[in-house]
Amino acid sequence: MQSANMLLKKIVRSSVLPVAAQHGMKRDLFPLSRTLSLSLCLKQDNSCKPSEKLDLDAWKKVMKSGLQEEVSETVSEPQELSGLAAARETLEMWRLAGKSVPENVSEEQLKTFMECPSKSAKKKYLKYLYLKELYKKNDKRKMEEKRERRLEAQEQTSKTDEIQKSPFLCLWASTMDKAYNWRAAQSMIFGQPLVFDMSYEKDMSVREVANAVKQLVQSEGCNRRAVDPFHIHFCNFKDDSLYHKEFLKHYKEAWGKLLITVTEQCYTEIFPKDKLIYLTADSPKVMKTFDHDKIYIVGSMVDKSIKTGVSLARAKRLGLETAALPLDKYLLWNTGAKNLTLDQMMHILLTLKDTADWKKALEFVPKRKYCGFVNKPVSELKKTLDLVNTLKIGKRREELQKQFAKNYPKKYKLK
């Protein structure tokens, strides 16, 4: 048996090694052949050299490391792709389940989603992406709506321009302007004066001055279109003031053609004091009727901070009579200060001048400031309200006494 094994060894060595050397086979075949020959020999003969065993172990390590590197290089990309696909499938499942999941998710967002440590963190990240996408959609929708509105406004302006270019309307507008100008010219000769006090520039900010000028422009237009307009006076008006600059912005070249009186003088120097009445909300005296022989003064002031007593103090310094509109007498006042804008004052005074009806005149007061008109005097309404409150308090007191008596029948007594 030993002689047979020895013979087999010689045959294998003499046949495999020269063939591999002649044909130039790969080096990998050499250790394979060697392992085959050695395995056959080592099954029954343990007389192999220790160097051969060490070479086999080293060869195994080298082969294993090479295979692991090749496998890692080939398998890493498919694993990443499979992980992204699995993440997309989970997103679809969550979307079908009704959770807040964005419609478009990039690969970077998917990677950050996969890196989240917990399920709650993943949900929060998806909700953040969902809200971000929703805000973008809303912004886009708003931009489209603005664009549509702008296009509609352009179409409407083009239509109005076409209508205004018609000869009939141009003739009508020109004739109406002539009629309004004729009325304003007549009011400068025969009309009742109305004074706007322009001495409050120091008490206002630049923005408040601009708002005051806007209201004055509206007041002038309303007065010009009235049936019986006032003769408007801008007193204490100084050139190169903020008022003047703002008026030039609005009127431009038409500022010098306005049918109003603009002067640097005070109203006390132009009109007699006994005919002047300063209209201010701080006045203790209430205006009952509109007097056509008097000259009313309106302070050209817009005060967002509501500086009380400024116009009243000025009227007292000049020794003028003051009056306030009877708002409490005719209106159930709700909230806010009882100061009105300059154009509202112009509407009220023009209506009083034409109709002498306080209810019609006070319809120009903003409806957010009052609940309705008063049918009875305010004193009677207050009496009825006090009576109702006392009755409610009395009933409530009786109920409390009965409840207290039930709970504490003997120990305590309610005084």
VOPAGU-2260 file (C-alpha; in pm, 1 decimal, decimal comma):
REM VOPAGU-2260
SITE   aa  ch    i         X         Y         Z
SITE  MET   A    0       0,0       0,0       0,0
SITE  GLN   A    1     282,0     239,2      84,0
SITE  SER   A    2     456,9     157,8    -241,2
SITE  ALA   A    3     134,7     240,5    -428,3
SITE  ASN   A    4     108,5     579,4    -257,7
SITE  MET   A    5     467,4     663,7    -335,6
SITE  LEU   A    6     411,2     569,9    -695,9
SITE  LEU   A    7     102,1     791,3    -715,3
SITE  LYS   A    8     297,3    1084,7    -576,7
SITE  LYS   A    9     564,6    1049,2    -838,6
SITE  ILE   A   10     308,9    1024,3   -1119,9
SITE  VAL   A   11     126,8    1334,6   -1009,4
SITE  ARG   A   12     440,9    1541,0    -966,1
SITE  SER   A   13     591,1    1425,4   -1293,8
SITE  SER   A   14     268,1    1481,6   -1493,8
SITE  VAL   A   15     111,5    1804,4   -1354,1
SITE  LEU   A   16     407,4    2035,9   -1296,2
SITE  PRO   A   17     583,4    2008,2   -1636,5
SITE  VAL   A   18     256,0    2052,2   -1825,9
SITE  ALA   A   19     173,1    2367,3   -1631,1
SITE  ALA   A   20     516,6    2508,4   -1690,8
SITE  GLN   A   21     514,3    2430,9   -2066,4
SITE  HIS   A   22     167,6    2566,8   -2149,5
SITE  GLY   A   23     207,4    2880,9   -1937,1
SITE  MET   A   24     -99,5    2828,3   -1726,9
SITE  LYS   A   25    -204,6    3076,2   -1460,5
SITE  ARG   A   26     -46,1    3076,4   -1126,2
SITE  ASP   A   27    -377,4    2995,9    -965,4
SITE  LEU   A   28    -367,0    2644,2   -1112,4
SITE  PHE   A   29     -41,7    2565,5    -940,0
SITE  PRO   A   30    -172,5    2577,5    -586,6
SITE  LEU   A   31    -488,4    2395,1    -699,5
SITE  SER   A   32    -288,3    2106,6    -842,0
SITE  ARG   A   33     -71,2    2112,8    -538,0
SITE  THR   A   34    -365,5    2095,8    -307,6
SITE  LEU   A   35    -515,8    1809,3    -503,7
SITE  SER   A   36    -196,5    1610,9    -490,5
SITE  LEU   A   37    -135,4    1688,0    -129,6
SITE  SER   A   38    -491,0    1607,6     -28,4
SITE  LEU   A   39    -466,1    1268,0    -187,2
SITE  CYS   A   40    -139,5    1201,5     -15,4
SITE  LEU   A   41    -235,7    1338,2     322,9
SITE  LYS   A   42    -541,1    1123,0     359,7
SITE  GLN   A   43    -333,0     824,1     448,1
SITE  ASP   A   44      22,5     961,2     482,6
SITE  ASN   A   45      93,0    1229,1     741,3
SITE  SER   A   46     460,0    1259,1     648,3
SITE  CYS   A   47     416,7    1590,4     454,7
SITE  LYS   A   48     649,1    1881,0     526,9
SITE  PRO   A   49     530,0    2163,3     760,4
SITE  SER   A   50     631,0    2426,3     501,3
SITE  GLU   A   51     367,3    2291,9     262,6
SITE  LYS   A   52      92,8    2333,4     527,4
SITE  LEU   A   53     197,2    2695,4     592,7
SITE  ASP   A   54     185,6    2773,1     221,1
SITE  LEU   A   55    -168,5    2637,6     202,9
SITE  ASP   A   56    -286,6    2851,3     491,5
SITE  ALA   A   57    -134,2    3164,2     340,1
SITE  TRP   A   58    -289,2    3081,9       6,9
SITE  LYS   A   59    -630,9    3043,8     168,5
SITE  LYS   A   60    -601,7    3381,6     339,1
SITE  VAL   A   61    -498,0    3554,5      19,1
SITE  MET   A   62    -778,8    3392,4    -177,5
SITE  LYS   A   63   -1038,6    3480,1      85,3
SITE  SER   A   64    -931,3    3845,6     104,3
SITE  GLY   A   65    -934,0    3880,1    -275,6
SITE  LEU   A   66   -1277,0    3722,8    -302,1
SITE  GLN   A   67   -1414,8    3946,1     -25,0
SITE  GLU   A   68   -1286,0    4262,5    -195,8
SITE  GLU   A   69   -1431,4    4158,7    -531,3
SITE  VAL   A   70   -1761,9    4064,9    -371,8
SITE  SER   A   71   -1778,6    4392,8    -173,6
SITE  GLU   A   72   -1703,9    4594,9    -487,5
SITE  THR   A   73   -1968,6    4417,2    -689,2
SITE  VAL   A   74   -2233,1    4395,6    -417,8
SITE  SER   A   75   -2210,8    4745,6    -257,4
SITE  GLU   A   76   -2390,1    4926,6    -537,5
SITE  PRO   A   77   -2683,8    4684,2    -563,7
SITE  GLN   A   78   -2727,8    4700,3    -184,5
SITE  GLU   A   79   -2754,7    5079,7    -194,5
SITE  LEU   A   80   -2996,3    5060,9    -484,8
SITE  SER   A   81   -3205,3    4801,6    -306,2
SITE  GLY   A   82   -3208,9    5020,4       9,8
SITE  LEU   A   83   -3334,0    5323,7    -185,1
SITE  ALA   A   84   -3599,9    5112,5    -353,8
SITE  ALA   A   85   -3714,0    4978,9     -17,9
SITE  ALA   A   86   -3729,2    5332,7     120,1
SITE  ARG   A   87   -3941,2    5444,0    -176,5
SITE  GLU   A   88   -4175,1    5148,8    -120,9
SITE  THR   A   89   -4218,1    5245,7     244,8
SITE  LEU   A   90   -4293,9    5603,4     140,5
SITE  GLU   A   91   -4560,3    5480,6    -100,8
SITE  MET   A   92   -4713,4    5263,7     170,2
SITE  TRP   A   93   -4722,5    5558,3     412,7
SITE  ARG   A   94   -4875,1    5778,9     144,7
SITE  LEU   A   95   -5148,5    5522,1      80,8
SITE  ALA   A   96   -5204,4    5500,0     456,6
SITE  GLY   A   97   -5288,4    5873,1     459,3
SITE  LYS   A   98   -4975,6    6007,5     624,1
SITE  SER   A   99   -4818,0    6338,2     527,4
SITE  VAL   A  100   -4561,0    6231,8     266,7
SITE  PRO   A  101   -4422,2    6461,0      -7,6
SITE  GLU   A  102   -4488,8    6373,8    -369,8
SITE  ASN   A  103   -4135,6    6431,3    -500,2
SITE  VAL   A  104   -3842,1    6300,1    -295,7
SITE  SER   A  105   -3481,5    6321,9    -418,9
SITE  GLU   A  106   -3210,8    6060,9    -357,9
SITE  GLU   A  107   -3036,7    6282,5    -102,3
SITE  GLN   A  108   -3360,4    6320,6      91,3
SITE  LEU   A  109   -3411,1    5943,3      75,4
SITE  LYS   A  110   -3060,9    5886,8     214,5
SITE  THR   A  111   -3123,8    6127,3     502,3
SITE  PHE   A  112   -3458,4    5952,6     557,7
SITE  MET   A  113   -3279,8    5616,8     581,5
SITE  GLU   A  114   -3022,4    5763,0     821,2
SITE  CYS   A  115   -3290,1    5874,9    1069,9
SITE  PRO   A  116   -3241,0    5679,8    1394,6
SITE  SER   A  117   -3605,7    5609,7    1477,9
SITE  LYS   A  118   -3947,7    5585,4    1318,8
SITE  SER   A  119   -4069,4    5905,2    1483,9
SITE  ALA   A  120   -3767,1    6092,0    1348,2
SITE  LYS   A  121   -3847,9    5960,3     999,4
SITE  LYS   A  122   -4208,4    6078,1    1033,0
SITE  LYS   A  123   -4098,8    6422,9    1147,5
SITE  TYR   A  124   -3853,4    6453,8     858,3
SITE  LEU   A  125   -4122,2    6351,2     608,9
SITE  LYS   A  126   -4367,1    6600,0     760,8
SITE  TYR   A  127   -4105,7    6873,7     727,0
SITE  LEU   A  128   -4056,5    6784,4     357,7
SITE  TYR   A  129   -4434,5    6769,1     307,4
SITE  LEU   A  130   -4490,7    7116,5     458,8
SITE  LYS   A  131   -4201,5    7258,1     258,1
SITE  GLU   A  132   -4353,6    7122,7     -63,2
SITE  LEU   A  133   -4695,5    7253,6      38,5
SITE  TYR   A  134   -4560,1    7605,6      97,8
SITE  LYS   A  135   -4393,0    7600,0    -242,5
SITE  LYS   A  136   -4720,4    7499,5    -406,1
SITE  ASN   A  137   -4909,7    7776,2    -225,2
SITE  ASP   A  138   -4652,2    8035,7    -328,7
SITE  LYS   A  139   -4673,8    7918,9    -687,3
SITE  ARG   A  140   -5053,5    7932,1    -678,5
SITE  LYS   A  141   -5048,9    8283,9    -532,8
SITE  MET   A  142   -4806,9    8399,8    -800,1
SITE  GLU   A  143   -5033,2    8257,6   -1070,6
SITE  GLU   A  144   -5338,6    8425,9    -916,2
SITE  LYS   A  145   -5152,9    8758,7    -902,8
SITE  ARG   A  146   -5053,0    8717,3   -1263,7
SITE  GLU   A  147   -5412,8    8643,7   -1364,3
SITE  ARG   A  148   -5539,4    8946,0   -1169,9
SITE  ARG   A  149   -5276,5    9166,9   -1326,8
SITE  LEU   A  150   -5375,5    9046,6   -1673,7
SITE  GLU   A  151   -5744,9    9106,3   -1595,9
SITE  ALA   A  152   -5666,0    9456,8   -1468,0
SITE  GLN   A  153   -5468,6    9529,6   -1784,1
SITE  GLU   A  154   -5758,5    9408,8   -1997,2
SITE  GLN   A  155   -6004,7    9623,3   -1801,4
SITE  THR   A  156   -5784,4    9932,2   -1825,5
SITE  SER   A  157   -5748,9    9877,6   -2198,6
SITE  LYS   A  158   -6128,9    9850,8   -2228,1
SITE  THR   A  159   -6185,1   10163,7   -2019,5
SITE  ASP   A  160   -5926,5   10350,0   -2225,8
SITE  GLU   A  161   -6110,0   10248,6   -2538,8
SITE  ILE   A  162   -6439,8   10363,5   -2386,2
SITE  GLN   A  163   -6290,3   10691,6   -2267,8
SITE  LYS   A  164   -6155,6   10758,9   -2614,0
SITE  SER   A  165   -6508,7   10769,2   -2749,6
SITE  PRO   A  166   -6599,3   11128,9   -2848,8
SITE  PHE   A  167   -6930,6   11136,0   -2661,0
SITE  LEU   A  168   -6776,5   11046,1   -2324,6
SITE  CYS   A  169   -6487,2   11287,4   -2374,2
SITE  LEU   A  170   -6737,8   11564,4   -2444,9
SITE  TRP   A  171   -6945,2   11463,5   -2139,4
SITE  ALA   A  172   -6642,1   11461,6   -1910,1
SITE  SER   A  173   -6522,0   11798,7   -2034,2
SITE  THR   A  174   -6866,6   11958,1   -1989,7
SITE  MET   A  175   -6901,6   11814,2   -1637,1
SITE  ASP   A  176   -6556,9   11946,6   -1543,3
SITE  LYS   A  177   -6663,1   12288,0   -1668,7
SITE  ALA   A  178   -6983,2   12270,4   -1462,6
SITE  TYR   A  179   -6795,5   12168,4   -1146,4
SITE  ASN   A  180   -6539,5   12442,7   -1199,4
SITE  TRP   A  181   -6819,4   12695,3   -1249,5
SITE  ARG   A  182   -6979,1   12593,8    -918,7
SITE  ALA   A  183   -6645,6   12612,5    -738,9
SITE  ALA   A  184   -6583,2   12957,6    -888,6
SITE  GLN   A  185   -6927,4   13074,6    -771,7
SITE  SER   A  186   -6859,9   12937,0    -421,9
SITE  MET   A  187   -6539,1   13146,5    -405,5
SITE  ILE   A  188   -6757,5   13455,6    -447,1
SITE  PHE   A  189   -7088,6   13365,8    -282,5
SITE  GLY   A  190   -7027,7   13039,9     -94,1
SITE  GLN   A  191   -6995,9   12976,6     277,9
SITE  PRO   A  192   -6629,0   12959,3     385,9
SITE  LEU   A  193   -6484,6   12642,3     536,9
SITE  VAL   A  194   -6140,2   12671,3     694,7
SITE  PHE   A  195   -5877,9   12397,3     722,0
SITE  ASP   A  196   -5616,6   12479,4     986,0
SITE  MET   A  197   -5274,4   12380,8     843,4
SITE  SER   A  198   -5070,0   12456,8    1156,2
SITE  TYR   A  199   -5031,1   12097,4    1283,9
SITE  GLU   A  200   -4726,5   11990,6    1087,6
SITE  LYS   A  201   -4506,6   11983,2    1400,1
SITE  ASP   A  202   -4750,1   11750,9    1579,3
SITE  MET   A  203   -4739,4   11482,3    1306,7
SITE  SER   A  204   -4490,7   11246,9    1149,7
SITE  VAL   A  205   -4413,3   11247,8     777,2
SITE  ARG   A  206   -4647,3   10954,8     719,1
SITE  GLU   A  207   -4929,7   11125,5     908,1
SITE  VAL   A  208   -4881,4   11443,3     701,8
SITE  ALA   A  209   -4904,9   11235,8     382,9
SITE  ASN   A  210   -5230,5   11077,8     506,8
SITE  ALA   A  211   -5370,9   11419,4     597,0
SITE  VAL   A  212   -5295,3   11551,7     247,0
SITE  LYS   A  213   -5465,3   11247,2      88,0
SITE  GLN   A  214   -5777,2   11316,2     294,8
SITE  LEU   A  215   -5768,2   11683,7     199,1
SITE  VAL   A  216   -5743,6   11593,8    -170,7
SITE  GLN   A  217   -6050,0   11370,4    -132,6
SITE  SER   A  218   -6229,5   11649,6      54,6
SITE  GLU   A  219   -6156,6   11898,7    -223,9
SITE  GLY   A  220   -6288,5   11657,6    -486,9
SITE  CYS   A  221   -6603,1   11587,8    -285,7
SITE  ASN   A  222   -6663,0   11959,7    -235,1
SITE  ARG   A  223   -6610,9   12033,1    -605,4
SITE  ARG   A  224   -6877,3   11777,4    -704,0
SITE  ALA   A  225   -7132,0   11902,1    -446,6
SITE  VAL   A  226   -7446,2   12092,8    -544,2
SITE  ASP   A  227   -7364,7   12384,5    -314,0
SITE  PRO   A  228   -6990,1   12365,8    -239,7
SITE  PHE   A  229   -6797,2   12546,3      31,4
SITE  HIS   A  230   -6534,2   12810,8     -28,3
SITE  ILE   A  231   -6231,8   12619,0     103,1
SITE  HIS   A  232   -5955,8   12810,6     283,2
SITE  PHE   A  233   -5616,7   12659,5     365,2
SITE  CYS   A  234   -5496,4   12893,2     643,2
SITE  ASN   A  235   -5153,0   12893,7     812,3
SITE  PHE   A  236   -5018,1   12730,3     496,0
SITE  LYS   A  237   -4644,9   12780,3     444,7
SITE  ASP   A  238   -4451,3   12729,6     123,1
SITE  ASP   A  239   -4185,8   12456,2     115,6
SITE  SER   A  240   -4361,6   12277,8     402,5
SITE  LEU   A  241   -4445,0   11907,4     409,7
SITE  TYR   A  242   -4805,9   11991,2     325,3
SITE  HIS   A  243   -4693,8   12183,6      17,1
SITE  LYS   A  244   -4462,6   11903,1    -103,2
SITE  GLU   A  245   -4733,1   11639,9     -65,6
SITE  PHE   A  246   -4989,6   11856,4    -248,6
SITE  LEU   A  247   -4746,4   11900,8    -537,7
SITE  LYS   A  248   -4707,6   11521,9    -557,1
SITE  HIS   A  249   -5084,4   11480,6    -597,5
SITE  TYR   A  250   -5182,2   11781,0    -808,8
SITE  LYS   A  251   -4851,9   11855,3    -990,4
SITE  GLU   A  252   -4921,3   12136,7   -1243,5
SITE  ALA   A  253   -5289,2   12166,1   -1142,0
SITE  TRP   A  254   -5196,6   12290,4    -791,8
SITE  GLY   A  255   -5188,6   12654,6    -904,9
SITE  LYS   A  256   -5523,0   12619,9   -1086,7
SITE  LEU   A  257   -5731,0   12494,2    -791,5
SITE  LEU   A  258   -6036,9   12703,8    -707,5
SITE  ILE   A  259   -5950,9   12734,6    -338,2
SITE  THR   A  260   -5787,1   13001,0    -122,0
SITE  VAL   A  261   -5439,6   12921,3      10,7
SITE  THR   A  262   -5285,3   13172,1     251,8
SITE  GLU   A  263   -5015,5   13200,5     517,4
SITE  GLN   A  264   -5241,9   13417,9     734,7
SITE  CYS   A  265   -5432,5   13287,7    1034,4
SITE  TYR   A  266   -5811,5   13265,3    1011,7
SITE  THR   A  267   -5845,6   13512,6    1296,7
SITE  GLU   A  268   -5682,8   13773,5    1072,5
SITE  ILE   A  269   -5925,0   13710,8     783,2
SITE  PHE   A  270   -6260,2   13651,2     956,2
SITE  PRO   A  271   -6419,8   13802,4    1268,6
SITE  LYS   A  272   -6380,8   13588,9    1581,2
SITE  ASP   A  273   -6749,7   13593,1    1671,2
SITE  LYS   A  274   -6828,4   13400,3    1351,0
SITE  LEU   A  275   -6563,8   13131,8    1390,6
SITE  ILE   A  276   -6643,4   12788,6    1541,2
SITE  TYR   A  277   -6364,9   12535,8    1587,9
SITE  LEU   A  278   -6489,8   12176,6    1537,8
SITE  THR   A  279   -6307,3   11939,8    1771,7
SITE  ALA   A  280   -6402,9   11607,9    1933,8
SITE  ASP   A  281   -6266,2   11728,3    2271,2
SITE  SER   A  282   -6507,1   12019,1    2300,2
SITE  PRO   A  283   -6754,9   12009,0    2593,9
SITE  LYS   A  284   -7013,4   12191,2    2383,3
SITE  VAL   A  285   -7223,0   11981,1    2143,2
SITE  MET   A  286   -7328,7   12112,7    1805,1
SITE  LYS   A  287   -7708,4   12107,4    1775,6
SITE  THR   A  288   -7781,3   12259,8    1433,9
SITE  PHE   A  289   -7583,3   12371,6    1132,3
SITE  ASP   A  290   -7552,1   12750,2    1114,7
SITE  HIS   A  291   -7511,3   12893,6     761,7
SITE  ASP   A  292   -7383,0   13225,2     896,0
SITE  LYS   A  293   -7096,0   13073,7    1091,8
SITE  ILE   A  294   -6751,4   12978,0     962,3
SITE  TYR   A  295   -6643,6   12631,6    1073,0
SITE  ILE   A  296   -6277,5   12540,7    1125,0
SITE  VAL   A  297   -6143,9   12186,6    1090,0
SITE  GLY   A  298   -5795,8   12096,3    1212,3
SITE  SER   A  299   -5591,2   11931,0     933,7
SITE  MET   A  300   -5438,7   11669,5    1159,4
SITE  VAL   A  301   -5417,1   11291,1    1138,4
SITE  ASP   A  302   -5294,9   11151,6    1470,3
SITE  LYS   A  303   -5257,6   10775,4    1488,8
SITE  SER   A  304   -5165,5   10802,0    1855,8
SITE  ILE   A  305   -5480,9   11016,7    1922,0
SITE  LYS   A  306   -5335,3   11322,0    2093,7
SITE  THR   A  307   -5633,9   11451,6    2285,4
SITE  GLY   A  308   -5682,7   11819,2    2356,7
SITE  VAL   A  309   -5439,9   11963,3    2096,3
SITE  SER   A  310   -5701,2   12136,8    1879,1
SITE  LEU   A  311   -5909,3   12236,2    2184,0
SITE  ALA   A  312   -5607,1   12401,9    2344,8
SITE  ARG   A  313   -5532,9   12591,5    2023,7
SITE  ALA   A  314   -5891,2   12719,2    1999,8
SITE  LYS   A  315   -5883,7   12832,2    2364,1
SITE  ARG   A  316   -5555,0   13017,2    2313,4
SITE  LEU   A  317   -5712,6   13206,7    2022,9
SITE  GLY   A  318   -6034,4   13269,4    2220,6
SITE  LEU   A  319   -6261,9   13087,5    1972,5
SITE  GLU   A  320   -6589,3   12906,7    2021,9
SITE  THR   A  321   -6568,7   12527,3    1998,5
SITE  ALA   A  322   -6818,8   12252,0    1917,2
SITE  ALA   A  323   -6830,9   11874,6    1880,8
SITE  LEU   A  324   -7056,1   11660,2    1662,2
SITE  PRO   A  325   -7352,5   11505,3    1850,9
SITE  LEU   A  326   -7238,0   11147,6    1801,8
SITE  ASP   A  327   -7365,5   11019,8    2138,6
SITE  LYS   A  328   -7704,3   11176,9    2079,8
SITE  TYR   A  329   -7772,8   10998,3    1750,5
SITE  LEU   A  330   -7543,0   10693,8    1750,9
SITE  LEU   A  331   -7498,5   10393,9    1980,9
SITE  TRP   A  332   -7120,1   10423,1    1991,6
SITE  ASN   A  333   -6937,6   10092,4    1999,7
SITE  THR   A  334   -6556,9   10118,6    2007,8
SITE  GLY   A  335   -6278,1   10351,8    1913,1
SITE  ALA   A  336   -6214,2   10722,2    1947,4
SITE  LYS   A  337   -6467,9   10975,0    1825,4
SITE  ASN   A  338   -6224,1   11135,3    1583,0
SITE  LEU   A  339   -6324,8   11132,7    1217,0
SITE  THR   A  340   -6117,9   11173,4     903,0
SITE  LEU   A  341   -6112,5   11499,8     707,9
SITE  ASP   A  342   -6306,7   11364,2     410,3
SITE  GLN   A  343   -6572,9   11220,5     644,6
SITE  MET   A  344   -6607,9   11563,1     807,1
SITE  MET   A  345   -6647,7   11719,2     461,9
SITE  HIS   A  346   -6924,8   11472,1     369,2
SITE  ILE   A  347   -7106,3   11535,1     699,2
SITE  LEU   A  348   -7089,4   11915,5     669,7
SITE  LEU   A  349   -7203,3   11914,8     304,8
SITE  THR   A  350   -7500,8   11688,5     391,1
SITE  LEU   A  351   -7594,7   11909,7     688,0
SITE  LYS   A  352   -7569,5   12216,9     466,3
SITE  ASP   A  353   -7800,8   12064,2     204,3
SITE  THR   A  354   -8051,9   11868,8     417,7
SITE  ALA   A  355   -8006,2   11969,9     786,5
SITE  ASP   A  356   -8069,9   11603,2     872,1
SITE  TRP   A  357   -7831,2   11458,5    1128,6
SITE  LYS   A  358   -7919,0   11096,4    1052,9
SITE  LYS   A  359   -7832,8   11133,9     685,2
SITE  ALA   A  360   -7517,2   11324,3     769,1
SITE  LEU   A  361   -7394,6   11075,1    1027,5
SITE  GLU   A  362   -7432,1   10786,6     784,0
SITE  PHE   A  363   -7080,6   10878,3     668,6
SITE  VAL   A  364   -6942,3   10770,4    1006,9
SITE  PRO   A  365   -6776,3   10424,8     966,6
SITE  LYS   A  366   -7023,1   10152,9    1063,0
SITE  ARG   A  367   -6760,7    9960,8    1259,3
SITE  LYS   A  368   -6763,9   10239,1    1520,4
SITE  TYR   A  369   -7135,0   10227,9    1614,8
SITE  CYS   A  370   -7409,4    9968,5    1657,1
SITE  GLY   A  371   -7699,6   10174,1    1518,2
SITE  PHE   A  372   -7898,6   10494,2    1549,5
SITE  VAL   A  373   -8068,5   10600,9    1872,8
SITE  ASN   A  374   -8447,9   10619,1    1869,1
SITE  LYS   A  375   -8480,2   10747,1    2227,1
SITE  PRO   A  376   -8259,6   10993,2    2417,4
SITE  VAL   A  377   -7946,0   10841,4    2562,6
SITE  SER   A  378   -8043,0   10931,3    2920,1
SITE  GLU   A  379   -8362,6   10722,9    2896,8
SITE  LEU   A  380   -8170,7   10431,4    2747,7
SITE  LYS   A  381   -7922,8   10444,3    3034,3
SITE  LYS   A  382   -8206,5   10440,5    3286,1
SITE  THR   A  383   -8362,8   10133,3    3125,3
SITE  LEU   A  384   -8027,0    9956,9    3113,6
SITE  ASP   A  385   -7964,5   10030,7    3482,0
SITE  LEU   A  386   -8312,6    9902,5    3567,3
SITE  VAL   A  387   -8252,7    9577,5    3376,8
SITE  ASN   A  388   -7917,2    9528,1    3549,6
SITE  THR   A  389   -8065,6    9583,4    3896,0
SITE  LEU   A  390   -8343,4    9332,0    3824,4
SITE  LYS   A  391   -8088,0    9076,2    3706,0
SITE  ILE   A  392   -7875,8    9130,8    4017,2
SITE  GLY   A  393   -8181,7    9097,1    4243,8
SITE  LYS   A  394   -8285,8    8765,4    4084,5
SITE  ARG   A  395   -7937,2    8632,5    4106,6
SITE  ARG   A  396   -7915,9    8729,7    4474,5
SITE  GLU   A  397   -8238,0    8544,1    4552,5
SITE  GLU   A  398   -8109,9    8230,5    4377,6
SITE  LEU   A  399   -7784,3    8245,6    4572,0
SITE  GLN   A  400   -7971,1    8282,9    4902,7
SITE  LYS   A  401   -8187,0    7978,0    4827,6
SITE  GLN   A  402   -7886,1    7767,5    4729,2
SITE  PHE   A  403   -7692,8    7874,7    5039,6
SITE  ALA   A  404   -7987,9    7792,1    5262,4
SITE  LYS   A  405   -8006,7    7441,4    5117,0
SITE  ASN   A  406   -7638,2    7373,1    5163,7
SITE  TYR   A  407   -7596,9    7536,0    5505,5
SITE  PRO   A  408   -7941,1    7542,0    5672,2
SITE  LYS   A  409   -7842,5    7595,9    6038,0
SITE  LYS   A  410   -7477,4    7691,3    6071,5
SITE  TYR   A  411   -7453,5    8005,7    5860,0
SITE  LYS   A  412   -7678,2    8282,6    5741,6
SITE  LEU   A  413   -7624,9    8494,4    5433,8
SITE  LYS   A  414   -7637,1    8864,7    5511,2
